[in-house]
Amino acid sequence: MATVAATVESLGNYRPALEAALGGLNSGEIVARIWNGDHRVWKEDPTEISDRLGWLHLPAAMAREVSGLSSFSESVRLDGFLHVVLLGMGGSSLGPEVLRRTFGSGQGYPELMVLDSTLPAWIEAVDSAIDPGRTLFLVSSKSGTTIEPSTLYSYYRQKVVDAVGDERAGANFIAVTDPGTPLESRGEQEGFRRVFPNPPEIGGRYSVLSFFGMAPAALIGLDLEKILDSADCMRQACAAPEAGDNPGARLGAAMAVLALEGRDKLTLVTSPSLASYGLWVEQMLAESLGKSGKGIIPVAQEPLLDPGSYSSDRMLVYLRLDGGDNAETDTLVEKLAATHPAIRLELREKYDLGGEFYRWEFATAVAGHILGVHPFDQPDVQGAKDMTDRVLEEFASTGSLPFLENENSLRDLLSGAEPGDYLAILSYLPDRPSINRELRLLRHRITDKFGVPTTAGFGPRYLHSTGQLHKGGPNSGLYLQLTADHHAQIPISGRPYTFNTLVDAQATGDYLALKALGRRLVRAHLGGSVEDGIQRLAADF
């Protein structure tokens, strides 16, 4: 039977401020008003609030879909598919990526690969691992128009046609999207095996417990009932009207209060087997709360540091799995809790993640109320998309991308860091173990040398995750953009440019968007050997 993960708080002198915030939630009847769909909890204007609260009731609603999803998954398994490749971005991909890394595939079920990048090296890695004729492609997009899955679909559609023929190709594709989108129409017209219309009153980053997360989970043989039972147990707990007894409201109040007290770097520490959960939390917090010059900066998947390296602008949340390899992390968190506010969430098993997805969704909504921000929109994401479009227009007219002149070095950037700053490493690089290892070493050296927390994201994935925070949040970010040479040219069917050009335009567009906002940033092109290039950067410290 599912239970709510136990919570242990070590808040020290911040406890009175938390109790005051909880009292404010109670006096304003905020929990009850959230459940009643009162948009004025956040803003007077109901836009993107009244039609974005469907996540509140998802666990029970999706429980009714389990039988159908399981039957569909079994038909896919029996048809001999070896891989499922998810083509999606942000809220369509990060939840499934967490489930993939945490659980893997069940016995006899296909392997899930999540392709949320236009980088040629990422596409090549998928191409080298799959047989297109025995691969099911899941095209996942709320709007049905997102450029990355749209271009990737065109690319893989042709590969499947080449493998099995045009008449049979549609059976290798399914989609999750809102009703009435161009993707839904395309699925019907081009013979997709199945299109799952997702409830439209759910925003992308709040959709992991909907078809966007549960369809891929079913396809790899996960126990949907256990995920949703855990989520529903948390849903019931988050219905408690007293904020102090409500696990979601209590976490949200703690996050917001500590941010207002100057501890706005929420450092998520996890048991090793839950490390990928940070990918999802990053988007939830950054895109929901990073706006109007405010925000909570999620610091996830950071290498463990010496206790003295953690700056005084941090709070810690430790997601701890019972029976995990926790000895080193337990020791560190125990030491840090003496000087930093810390919250420990005790999970009995991995399937408790279903409840944690729900807890953090509710907590984020409550934190948005306390911080005075709209937690369901993303007003600054469009800026980078518009800049990318302009860069592609320039490429169409001139045949080249804009030249970006680097005015400073990484050392110059970091030497100007002020208390409360953090460094975001924005990497348009392949996501492979050797590169991740070098990035972790670079982050470790930078924090040891300069005392600043670091975040790291792969582009263009981060544009749909932390990109909102970078542009709309507090001006406390220092930004390092990393690019490298491409080793192959990959054309896009029906487009006048290649994936190489598209991803370079996305990197350039984001750089220009940050520059236009007066953000502090540098760019480093690492050439042909990415690992060596990162080592050269780290050797400077």
Secondary structure, 3 states (H helix, E strand, C coil): CCCCCEEEEECHHHHHHHHHHHHHHHHCCHHHHHHCCCHHHCCCCCCCCCCCCHHHHHHHHHHCCHHHHHHHHHHHHHCCCCEEEEECCHHHCHHHHHHHHHHCCCCCCCEEEEECCCCHHHHHHHHHHCCHHHEEEEEECCCCCCHHHHHHHHHHHHHHHHHHCHHHHHHHEEEEECCCCHHHHHHHHCCCCEEEECCCCCCHHHCCCCHHHHHHHHHCCCCHHHHHHHHHHHHHHCCCCCHHHCHHHHHHHHHHHHHHCCCCEEEEEECHHHCCHHHHHHHHHHHHHCCCCCCCEEEECCCCCCHHHCCCCEEEEEEEECCCCCHHHHHHHHHHCCCCCEEEEEECCHHHHHHHHHHHHHHHHHHHHHHCCCCCCCCCHHHHHHHHHHHHHHHHHHCCCCCCCCCCCHHHHHHCCCCCCEEEEEECCCCCHHHHHHHHHHHHHHHHHHCCCEEEEECCHHHHCCHHHHHHCCCCEEEEEEECCCCCCCECCCCCCEHHHHHHHHHHHHHHHHHHCCCEEEEEECCCCHHHHHHHHHCCC
